[in-house]
């Protein structure tokens, strides 16, 4: 893996969450410059509405982007929240 200094500072986040009666989770994709792509799936251990899961997906992706050294972030989601 590249060093922290070599990581991009601009990232695009794609996040989506889903919830039903039995489970809820999210998918997160972070795209940096070049071919750097991070993908993560999350399963939440709590009950939540679809809107709450959408927020959790964005929050989780922002935390991940911060850990990667992001300084400029564009968030994209299919949610109207």
Secondary structure as UniProt FT lines:
FT   HELIX           4..6
FT   STRAND          10..19
FT   STRAND          24..31
FT   TURN            34..35
FT   STRAND          37..44
FT   HELIX           50..67
FT   TURN            68..69
FT   STRAND          72..76
//
